[in-house]
Amino acid sequence: MIGILLLGVCAPLRYGQSVESLANPGREQARQNPSVNFAVLRREGGGPDAASAEQPLITLEELIAEALRANPEVLEARRRYDARLARVSQVSAPPEPTLSIASVGNLLPFSVQVGDPSSARMVSILQEIPFPGKLALRGKIATLEAEAERWSYEQTWRRVVSELKVAYYELYFVDKSLEIVQRIKGLLEQFLKIAEARYQVGKAAQADVLKAQTELSILLERLAVLEQRRESTVALINALLNRPPETPLGRVAEVKKGTLTFSLEELYRMAAADSPELKQQERVMDSRHYQIALAQKEFYPDFAVGFQYMQRPAMPEMWGLSISVRLPLYFWRKQRPALDEASAEWTQARRRHEGIRAQLFFRVKDLYLMAVTADRLLRLYEEGIIPQATLALESSIAAYQVGAVDFLTLITNLITVLTYETSYYEQLVTFQKSLAQLEPLIGRELVR
């Protein structure tokens, strides 16, 4: 990653030496030619300041592990899958038999009248038997619905992890932006002192002072916006981890740029083969297909087999066997509309699958283009724009010391460096975010 800018802004100076000490060794001359110690720009190693260094370091791996343990959406999706899985054996089991006990011929329960042939005690059992194939189809449908929930669960946890990564990279960008703005703010405050001192001795226009004050106010505005963004991002991360919004979050670890080694066509193939959202809808579509087969089976009758035992006083015991058939007599009002419903639901599921696939490929291409563009801009910033802007600022500082450029040019070049360095980290984070958002679409990890 590119080093912190402005490290070499004051290359002609020794570390800690000011322009004033070089140009005007006398105190009176120094008052007449005020200058600034540019050594404030130098940062050894580009590390965090003392305040942020005291905060605990948080890594993305730690946050992901906690999210998978505590995120309510992930836990709810897992229990929903468990519930669907528990239904499979229920719907494929045969109906429970019915046991009946009866007494005939006497008001007293289970007593009989001697000599009365109609007086008896009876026990019967009845077992319903669905038409062959119905139970198997119901079990197949429930199995496919459970598999759909399994893919929904995977889609949920991959989406939550993706959202967490995006928030983590956003927090990294905000922290870097705060660091850059604070550094530029310190330099601009010294520039303001120069302008004020030169204005007091008549060597600078009032416009220089007003320009520096304006740019300083703009930086203060930017700091306020960045601090608000940081608080919001921390609250989002806490929400994904099921923590209270005010829970403090440490400083993020340095983000290393990932790599995108797949072509767009390869990403298309991975999305078509492994996308959890697409897999879920495929299982839904398969279950709707079997529901059509089950609706067709409903045109066939179900059966019931019964066995009876009758005990009579002073007469032989009696045994009985019965077979009954449930006739789908009103099929034009029940079975036929049910078949139409199943067919319509299958068509609906197929159309939804087509829509999900089209949107999936669009999102894959959109994120791929964002990643490729960000990668190209990163190289441009690193190899061209930022070094050139830094050289322009160094040159304007040296020229301003001898009066060759005006104060406005110096301030403009300083703000330009601030803008380009911030843009570099913005593109780095855009690249990382694009890869993180691709992960739930293709069903595999791209960045850690």
Secondary structure, DSSP 8 states (H G I E B T S, - for coil): ----TTTTTTTTS-TT--HHHHH--SHHHHHHS----GGGG--STT---HHHHTS-EE-HHHHHHHHHHH-HHHHHHHHHHHHHHHHHHHHHS----EEEEEEES-SSTT---TT-TT-EEEEEEEEEE--TTHHHHHHHHHHHHHHHHHHHHHHHHHHHHHHHHHHHHHHHHHHHHHHHHHHHHHHHHHHHHHHHHHHHTTSS-HHHHHHHHHHHHHHHHHHHHHHHHHHHHHHHHHHHTT--TT----EE-----------HHHHHHHHHHH-HHHHHHHHHHHHHHHHHHHHHHTTS-EEEEEEEEEE-TTS--EEEEEEEEE--TTTTTTHHHHHHHHHHHHHHHHHHHHHHHHHHHHHHHHHHHHHHHHHHHHHHIIIIIHHHHHHHHHHHHHHHHTTSS-HHHHHHHHHHHHHHHHHHHHHHHHHHHHHHHHHHHHTS----
